[in-house]
Amino acid sequence: MRVKLLLITILIITFVFGAFDKRGTTGASWLKIDVGRASGMGSSFVALCDDATATFYNPSGLSLLTKRVVFFNHIDWIADVSHEYLSAVIPAGVIGNFGFSVIALTMGSMMETQIDSLYTYQREDEGTGLRFSASGMAVGMSFARYFTEKLSIGIGVKGIQERIWDMSASTFAFDVGFHFNTGFHNLRIGVAINNYGPEIVFTGGRLRRIERDEKTGKEIPISNVATPVPIPTTFRFGLAADLISTANSRLTLCTDLVHYNDINETFNIGFEYLLGNLFFIRGGYILNTDSEYRNQIHWTTGLSGGLGVKSKLINGMEFQIDYSYRHHHYLLGSHRVSVSFVF
């Protein structure tokens, strides 16, 4: 009965989110940049979500953790943009588990240029000598607990801010997720909705200025209003199963169907192989369901892979380091390094 209800809910949500085509119309799109070891598995993680990145993919996965975890992820993103992700998980016994996360997007300063007129032959887009920067940040808190021995539910809330020059935009968003272990060969089902919240709009700074009336000489305040835009709401449905499971090795296969409110759906597939209970090998692919768009970005866009190693330290503390690579073809690739401490 629960499985049927879950599938009906998925169909309703997919219909609601898929009613309109809103490609390239969201703000704070950096909220979609994947993190952690999942980025080496084609971002197929919503049903696995067994580490601190559950705060990003599926908050219900926090209930799978039994120890405290501190996690940090660094990404060399496209065009000299840096992306940092910090999360922590604190188990609270029968109450449930709490998660905290911070996303920070930074980039170097850029030079202001003049507008090149369309009505003159000479170029006028020269630098003014002024420089500006842009950044984004999101701070979140999540909670999850088991409601039955197989079903866990998680929720999260985050504050979001973007800045460019002296203008800023702020909003908030909610995450909700479900994790269900069928008990059949450790087959797991995950469902999550991320970044559901109000629109975001820039205010202040250069949207307000003072101009002088040519006739009267009086100063007139001018206030421009920016257009509000939605944030990148994401719906994920996925499966995870252990194809091999022994005392020292494990092969896990994951598949996700991901729907965004600003681009078409993707089908993500990935695997993780644990060897000797020490080394990890990962691989995956993000398949864009629009064949025309897939041809434009080249079929190699979406390939990913990764390696990892974990070790036990003193006093029962565990340490894990992971590396992932995501290929973008025309935009080359992005590198990710993450470390986590379990204690």
C-alpha positions in Angstrom: 0.0 0.0 0.0 2.8 2.4 0.9 4.6 1.7 -2.4 1.5 2.4 -4.4 0.9 5.7 -2.5 4.5 6.7 -3.1 4.2 6.0 -6.9 1.0 8.0 -7.1 2.6 10.9 -5.3 5.6 10.8 -7.7 3.3 11.0 -10.8 1.3 14.0 -9.4 4.5 15.9 -8.6 6.0 15.1 -12.0 2.9 16.4 -13.7 2.8 19.6 -11.6 6.5 20.4 -12.1 6.5 19.4 -15.8 3.5 21.5 -16.9 5.7 24.4 -18.1 9.0 24.8 -19.9 11.1 27.3 -18.0 14.6 26.6 -19.3 17.2 29.1 -18.1 14.8 31.2 -16.0 15.9 30.5 -12.4 18.2 32.4 -10.1 20.7 30.9 -7.7 21.3 28.1 -10.2 24.5 27.2 -8.3 22.2 25.3 -5.9 22.2 22.5 -8.4 26.0 21.9 -8.4 26.4 18.4 -7.1 28.8 17.6 -4.2 30.5 14.7 -2.6 31.2 11.2 -3.8 27.9 11.2 -5.7 29.4 13.6 -8.3 31.6 10.7 -9.4 28.5 8.5 -9.7 26.6 10.6 -12.2 24.8 12.3 -9.3 22.7 9.3 -8.7 22.4 9.3 -4.9 18.9 10.0 -3.7 18.3 6.4 -2.7 21.8 5.8 -1.3 22.3 9.1 0.6 24.2 7.4 3.5 26.7 10.2 4.3 26.7 13.8 5.3 25.7 15.0 1.7 22.2 13.8 2.5 21.7 17.4 3.5 22.1 18.2 -0.2 20.4 15.3 -2.0 17.8 13.8 0.4 17.4 14.9 4.0 15.8 11.6 5.0 19.2 9.9 4.5 20.4 11.6 7.7 18.5 8.9 9.6 20.9 6.3 8.2 23.9 7.7 10.1 24.7 6.5 13.6 27.7 8.7 14.4 28.6 12.4 14.2 30.0 13.5 10.8 31.8 16.6 9.6 32.2 16.9 5.8 33.9 19.4 3.5 33.8 19.5 -0.3 35.7 21.8 -2.7 35.0 22.2 -6.4 37.1 23.9 -9.1 34.0 24.9 -11.1 33.9 26.4 -14.5 35.5 29.8 -15.4 37.6 30.1 -12.2 34.5 29.8 -9.9 35.0 28.1 -6.6 32.3 26.1 -4.8 32.5 25.1 -1.2 30.2 22.8 0.8 30.4 22.2 4.5 28.0 19.9 6.4 27.7 18.3 9.8 25.4 15.6 11.1 24.5 15.1 14.8 22.5 12.0 15.8 20.1 12.7 18.7 19.0 9.1 19.5 15.2 8.3 19.4 14.5 12.0 18.6 16.1 11.7 15.2 19.2 13.1 13.4 20.1 16.8 12.7 22.1 18.1 9.8 23.6 21.5 9.1 25.0 22.7 5.8 26.7 25.8 4.2 27.2 26.4 0.5 29.5 29.2 -0.6 30.1 30.2 -4.2 32.9 32.7 -4.9 34.8 34.1 -7.9 37.5 36.6 -8.6 36.7 40.3 -9.2 35.7 41.4 -12.7 36.1 44.7 -14.5 33.2 47.0 -15.3 33.0 47.8 -19.0 31.0 50.4 -20.9 28.2 49.5 -23.2 29.2 49.2 -26.8 26.8 51.3 -29.0 25.2 49.6 -31.9 25.1 52.8 -33.9 28.8 53.6 -34.0 31.7 51.7 -35.8 34.3 52.2 -33.0 34.3 49.8 -30.0 33.3 51.5 -26.8 33.2 48.4 -24.4 36.3 49.4 -22.6 37.0 49.1 -18.9 36.0 51.9 -16.6 38.7 51.1 -14.0 36.1 49.9 -11.5 35.9 46.2 -10.4 33.1 44.2 -8.9 32.5 40.7 -7.7 29.6 38.2 -7.3 28.9 35.4 -4.8 26.3 33.1 -3.4 25.6 31.5 -0.1 23.1 29.2 1.4 22.8 28.1 5.1 20.6 25.2 6.0 19.3 22.9 8.7 17.8 19.5 8.3 16.1 16.8 10.4 15.3 13.2 9.8 14.0 10.2 11.7 12.6 6.7 11.1 8.8 6.4 11.3 8.9 2.6 10.7 11.8 0.2 10.6 12.1 0.7 6.9 10.7 4.2 6.2 12.4 7.5 7.1 11.4 11.0 6.4 13.5 14.1 6.4 12.9 17.9 6.0 15.2 20.8 5.7 15.1 24.6 5.4 17.8 27.0 4.1 18.4 30.7 3.7 19.7 31.7 0.3 21.5 34.9 -0.7 23.1 36.1 -3.9 25.3 39.2 -4.3 26.6 41.1 -7.4 28.4 44.4 -7.0 26.4 46.3 -4.4 23.1 44.5 -5.1 21.7 41.5 -3.2 18.9 39.0 -3.4 17.6 36.7 -0.6 15.0 34.0 -0.2 14.5 30.7 1.6 13.7 27.2 0.5 12.5 23.8 1.9 13.7 20.3 1.2 11.7 17.1 1.9 12.7 13.5 1.3 11.7 9.9 1.8 13.8 6.8 2.1 12.4 3.3 2.0 14.3 0.1 2.3 12.3 -2.8 0.7 14.4 -5.4 2.5 14.8 -7.3 -0.8 18.6 -7.5 -1.5 19.0 -4.1 0.2 16.9 -2.4 -2.5 16.3 1.1 -1.5 13.9 3.8 -2.9 14.5 7.5 -2.5 12.4 10.5 -3.3 13.3 14.1 -2.7 12.1 17.6 -3.5 14.9 20.2 -3.1 14.9 24.0 -3.1 11.1 24.6 -3.0 10.5 28.2 -2.0 9.6 31.8 -3.0 11.1 33.6 -5.9 14.3 35.6 -5.6 14.8 39.2 -6.7 17.7 41.7 -6.5 17.3 44.9 -4.6 19.4 47.9 -3.5 22.7 49.2 -4.7 22.8 50.4 -8.4 19.1 49.7 -8.8 18.7 53.1 -7.0 20.4 56.3 -8.2 20.0 60.0 -8.3 19.5 61.9 -11.5 19.4 65.7 -12.1 16.5 67.3 -14.0 17.9 69.2 -17.0 15.3 71.9 -16.7 14.9 72.5 -13.0 18.3 71.2 -11.8 16.6 69.3 -9.0 17.8 65.9 -8.0 15.3 63.1 -8.7 15.6 59.7 -7.0 15.3 56.8 -9.5 14.4 53.3 -8.4 14.5 50.4 -10.8 12.7 47.2 -9.9 14.3 43.9 -10.9 12.3 41.0 -12.1 11.7 38.2 -9.6 12.8 34.7 -10.7 12.1 31.3 -9.3 14.9 29.2 -7.6 15.9 25.9 -9.1 13.4 23.4 -7.6 14.5 19.8 -8.2 12.6 16.6 -7.9 14.5 13.3 -7.6 13.3 9.7 -7.7 15.8 6.9 -7.5 16.7 3.3 -6.7 19.9 1.8 -5.1 20.8 -1.9 -4.8 23.8 -3.9 -3.7 24.7 -6.3 -6.5 27.7 -7.7 -4.5 27.9 -7.6 -0.8 30.5 -9.5 1.2 32.5 -8.8 4.4 35.2 -6.9 2.5 33.6 -5.7 -0.7 30.4 -4.2 -2.0 29.1 -3.1 -5.5 26.2 -0.7 -5.4 24.3 0.4 -8.4 22.2 3.6 -8.3 19.7 5.2 -10.8 18.0 8.5 -10.5 15.3 10.3 -12.5 15.8 14.0 -12.0 13.4 16.8 -13.0 14.3 20.4 -12.8 12.0 23.4 -13.1 14.3 25.2 -15.6 15.7 22.4 -17.8 14.6 19.0 -19.1 14.9 15.8 -17.2 18.0 13.7 -16.8 18.4 10.0 -16.2 21.4 9.4 -13.9 23.2 6.1 -13.4 26.2 5.3 -11.4 28.1 2.7 -9.4 30.3 2.5 -6.4 32.7 -0.4 -5.7 34.2 -0.8 -2.2 37.3 -3.0 -2.3 38.9 -4.4 0.9 36.6 -2.2 3.0 39.2 0.5 2.3 39.2 1.7 -1.4 36.4 3.1 -3.5 36.0 3.1 -7.3 33.1 5.1 -8.8 31.7 5.9 -12.2 28.5 7.3 -13.7 26.8 9.1 -16.5 24.1 11.8 -16.6 21.9 11.2 -19.7 19.9 14.2 -20.8 16.5 13.0 -22.0 16.3 15.6 -24.8 18.2 14.0 -27.7 18.5 17.3 -29.6 20.0 19.1 -26.6 22.2 16.1 -25.9 23.7 16.3 -29.3 24.4 20.1 -28.9 26.3 19.6 -25.7 28.0 16.4 -27.0 27.3 12.9 -25.6 30.5 12.9 -23.4 29.0 15.7 -21.3 27.8 14.0 -18.1 30.6 11.4 -17.8 32.0 11.2 -14.3 34.3 9.1 -12.2 36.0 9.1 -8.8 38.2 7.4 -6.3 38.2 7.3 -2.5 40.0 5.9 0.5 39.0 5.6 4.1 41.0 4.9 7.2 40.4 4.4 10.9 42.2 6.9 13.2 42.6 7.0 17.0 39.6 6.7 19.4 37.4 5.2 16.8 37.5 8.2 14.5 37.2 7.5 10.8 38.7 9.6 8.0 37.7 9.5 4.3 38.9 11.4 1.3 37.3 11.3 -2.1 38.1 12.7 -5.6 35.6 13.1 -8.4 35.7 14.4 -12.0 32.8 15.6 -14.1 33.2 16.1 -17.8 31.5 19.0 -19.6 33.1 18.7 -23.1 33.1 22.3 -24.4 33.6 23.6 -20.9 36.2 20.9 -20.2 35.7 19.4 -16.8 35.4 20.1 -13.1 37.3 18.6 -10.2 36.0 17.9 -6.7 37.8 16.9 -3.5 36.0 16.1 -0.3 37.1 15.0 3.2 34.9 13.7 6.0 35.5 12.8 9.7 33.2 10.3 11.5 33.4 10.1 15.3 
